[in-house]
Amino acid sequence: MELPEDTVSDVIRRLRRVEGQVRGIQQMLTEGRDCRDVVTQMSAANKALEQAGFVLIAAGLTWCIQDPERSAAEGYEIADVQKMFTKLA
């Protein structure tokens, strides 16, 4: 699957942000922070990770629609990408 360079950069930036959030959550636990605060940050990290996945799948679906023959030949039929989407939904 061919992904635009700006999409790849965006997803990497999002993943790095999630990575920082997870490190922050670990630190919160180490510091004995309130459970509600920790869960709130876990929820935010989870949502950010989901959003990164949606950006990736949206780009993949766009690629499949723009060139269905090539995407099918490379093993990415639209139905397959839709299945990836439902895994995140």
C-alpha positions as a Markdown table, in Angstrom:
| # | Residue | x | y | z |
|---|---|---|---|---|
| 1 | Met | 0.0 | 0.0 | 0.0 |
| 2 | Glu | 1.4 | 3.4 | -1.0 |
| 3 | Leu | 0.8 | 6.1 | 1.6 |
| 4 | Pro | 1.5 | 9.8 | 1.1 |
| 5 | Glu | 4.6 | 11.0 | 2.8 |
| 6 | Asp | 2.5 | 13.6 | 4.7 |
| 7 | Thr | 0.2 | 10.9 | 6.0 |
| 8 | Val | 3.2 | 8.8 | 7.2 |
| 9 | Ser | 4.7 | 11.9 | 8.9 |
| 10 | Asp | 1.4 | 12.7 | 10.5 |
| 11 | Val | 0.9 | 9.2 | 11.9 |
| 12 | Ile | 4.5 | 9.1 | 13.2 |
| 13 | Arg | 4.0 | 12.4 | 14.9 |
| 14 | Arg | 0.8 | 11.1 | 16.5 |
| 15 | Leu | 2.5 | 8.0 | 17.7 |
| 16 | Arg | 5.3 | 9.9 | 19.3 |
| 17 | Arg | 2.7 | 12.0 | 21.1 |
| 18 | Val | 1.0 | 8.8 | 22.3 |
| 19 | Glu | 4.4 | 7.5 | 23.4 |
| 20 | Gly | 4.9 | 10.6 | 25.5 |
| 21 | Gln | 1.5 | 10.2 | 27.0 |
| 22 | Val | 2.2 | 6.6 | 28.0 |
| 23 | Arg | 5.5 | 7.6 | 29.6 |
| 24 | Gly | 3.5 | 10.3 | 31.5 |
| 25 | Ile | 1.0 | 7.7 | 32.7 |
| 26 | Gln | 3.9 | 5.5 | 33.9 |
| 27 | Gln | 5.3 | 8.5 | 35.8 |
| 28 | Met | 1.9 | 9.2 | 37.3 |
| 29 | Leu | 1.6 | 5.7 | 38.6 |
| 30 | Thr | 5.1 | 5.8 | 40.0 |
| 31 | Glu | 4.2 | 9.1 | 41.8 |
| 32 | Gly | 1.0 | 7.5 | 43.2 |
| 33 | Arg | -1.3 | 9.9 | 41.4 |
| 34 | Asp | -5.0 | 9.7 | 41.8 |
| 35 | Cys | -6.6 | 6.8 | 39.9 |
| 36 | Arg | -9.1 | 9.1 | 38.2 |
| 37 | Asp | -6.3 | 11.2 | 36.8 |
| 38 | Val | -4.4 | 8.1 | 35.5 |
| 39 | Val | -7.5 | 6.7 | 33.9 |
| 40 | Thr | -8.3 | 10.0 | 32.2 |
| 41 | Gln | -4.8 | 10.1 | 30.7 |
| 42 | Met | -5.1 | 6.4 | 29.7 |
| 43 | Ser | -8.3 | 7.3 | 27.9 |
| 44 | Ala | -6.7 | 10.2 | 26.1 |
| 45 | Ala | -3.8 | 8.1 | 25.0 |
| 46 | Asn | -6.1 | 5.4 | 23.7 |
| 47 | Lys | -8.2 | 7.9 | 21.8 |
| 48 | Ala | -5.0 | 9.4 | 20.3 |
| 49 | Leu | -3.8 | 5.9 | 19.2 |
| 50 | Glu | -7.2 | 5.2 | 17.6 |
| 51 | Gln | -7.1 | 8.5 | 15.7 |
| 52 | Ala | -3.6 | 7.6 | 14.3 |
| 53 | Gly | -5.1 | 4.3 | 13.1 |
| 54 | Phe | -8.0 | 6.1 | 11.5 |
| 55 | Val | -5.7 | 8.5 | 9.6 |
| 56 | Leu | -3.7 | 5.5 | 8.4 |
| 57 | Ile | -6.7 | 3.5 | 7.3 |
| 58 | Ala | -8.4 | 6.6 | 5.6 |
| 59 | Ala | -5.2 | 7.0 | 3.5 |
| 60 | Gly | -5.2 | 3.3 | 2.6 |
| 61 | Leu | -8.9 | 3.4 | 1.7 |
| 62 | Thr | -8.3 | 6.5 | -0.5 |
| 63 | Trp | -5.4 | 4.6 | -2.2 |
| 64 | Cys | -7.7 | 1.6 | -2.9 |
| 65 | Ile | -10.4 | 3.7 | -4.3 |
| 66 | Gln | -8.1 | 5.7 | -6.6 |
| 67 | Asp | -6.4 | 2.6 | -8.0 |
| 68 | Pro | -8.6 | -0.5 | -7.2 |
| 69 | Glu | -6.8 | -2.8 | -9.7 |
| 70 | Arg | -3.3 | -2.1 | -8.3 |
| 71 | Ser | -4.5 | -2.3 | -4.7 |
| 72 | Ala | -6.2 | -5.6 | -5.3 |
| 73 | Ala | -3.1 | -6.9 | -7.0 |
| 74 | Glu | -1.1 | -5.9 | -3.9 |
| 75 | Gly | -3.6 | -7.7 | -1.6 |
| 76 | Tyr | -5.5 | -4.6 | -0.4 |
| 77 | Glu | -9.0 | -5.0 | -1.8 |
| 78 | Ile | -11.4 | -2.4 | -0.5 |
| 79 | Ala | -13.2 | -5.0 | 1.6 |
| 80 | Asp | -9.8 | -5.8 | 3.4 |
| 81 | Val | -9.2 | -2.2 | 4.2 |
| 82 | Gln | -12.8 | -1.9 | 5.5 |
| 83 | Lys | -12.1 | -4.8 | 7.8 |
| 84 | Met | -9.1 | -3.0 | 9.2 |
| 85 | Phe | -11.3 | 0.0 | 9.8 |
| 86 | Thr | -13.8 | -2.1 | 11.8 |
| 87 | Lys | -11.0 | -3.4 | 14.0 |
| 88 | Leu | -10.4 | 0.1 | 15.2 |
| 89 | Ala | -14.1 | 1.1 | 15.4 |
